[in-house]
Amino acid sequence: MTYEGHIENGVVVFDRPVPLPEGTGVRVEPLLAVERRESPSQEEFWRNRTLDEVAAEQGVKPITDLDEALGGWPEDELDDGFEQAVASWREAELEQSP
């Protein structure tokens, strides 16, 4: 016989009452994510996969145009003051050092 349930606050809780007498010994075996039809378990998440397997799972395709990979900085953020802020932080640090 197989009874199904889940863990709740560290305790096994059956989904339905089970007709077993008090004191009956039981064995608890975690179900794989595939068996539960739920999100992947921690074991599945941490299992070792090759880069090809990860790419296939995520639908990543090889780059055919190298310019796609180059990208660039967004035009509307070219002069956002970042470089000036870094320069002023460095100057402030130099003034504070002995």
Secondary structure as UniProt FT lines:
FT   STRAND          5..8
FT   TURN            9..10
FT   STRAND          11..14
FT   TURN            22..23
FT   HELIX           33..36
FT   HELIX           42..46
FT   HELIX           51..58
FT   HELIX           66..70
FT   HELIX           75..77
FT   TURN            78..79
FT   HELIX           82..96
//
